[in-house]
């Protein structure tokens, strides 16, 4: 049985106020093309379908178009809610859509919801574990003390009857780590203290664990425990990650093969660093339609750098200035009682910038100091 695993679509997301919907629609078209070519038996989507609990009309339409295309292709699709989704809204019409092979699971129950498919080796069970908090589990099991996500997940597993002799797949949207480690990105919400962590070892008995929540595609502890990652970068910390579809092929119990299909956005995310003139010149050689993070290294004052950059990079997302890092071979001892404020500032400026104040700057400094003295008087 061949499975496609994707996650963290974040439909409707904006990055630096740029809508990503056009890129997301293109990626969903690519996924449909790969489904046509590879003919998987099931598609697993492990949470954060939308970027907000109340998604935009455009985001809902995009998902509707995608699900309609999936149902027309007859592929079984299993979808769980993530922490960005509204479980109730995501589950709307689930009974009707299930008849077309689209299965939604928005909220947990006392037992982990599961479904079956068959192949030549027998049954494959799909267990759907949407995002939950310990308080949700405590509400279902009030007699239990539930303080951590690890405890909550363990209670749900113990309450679910699982035949470990069969091939079992788990879909989960949580912060699953191996010995406390996993690669995270700037676009994810960070928490402190490890309270939200679930150790991957809790799930090792499943034949494949399809994870959502972290945006970097990665294995956690063992090869069969995988984050699919987001299909595209949602921050510049993700631009070196390989985005795509995780492909899982189940054979008989204990035999599993993994593959990866890369996905590409219409516009790349790029970081550019250097002086303004060289970055402007690079637009002629490297193209100008990409999403750009620009870091300028100029030391002199610049006139309207963002306007000049946007004239050739219309999708400039963020402009930053590199901090000057200088190593001083000696420290400067200032006897403040012997120096007037103008001299102290002049010394500071020289050490910070590696040069003295010019005549114009000295004149400005004298004028500022004169005005301050007049106000004090």
Secondary structure, DSSP 4 states (H G I P E B T S, - for coil): -EEEEE----BT-EETTEE-HHHHHHHHHHHHHHHHHH--SEEEEES--BSSSS--HHHHHHHHHHHHHHHHHT-EEEEE--TTS-HHHHTTTHHHHHTTTEEEE-S--SS-EEEEEEETTEEEEEEEE----HHHHHHH-TTS---SHHHHHHHHHHTS---TTSEEEEEEESEEEBTTB----TTSPP-STTTTEEEGGGGTTSSEEEEES-SS-EE-SSTTEEE---SS-SSGGGTTS--EEEEEEE-STT-EEEEEEE---SS-EEEEEE-HHHHHHHHHHH-S-SEEEEEE---S--SSHHHHHHTT-TTEEEEEEPPP----SS-----TTTS-HHHHHHHHHHHHHSS---HHHHHHHHHHHHHHHHHH-
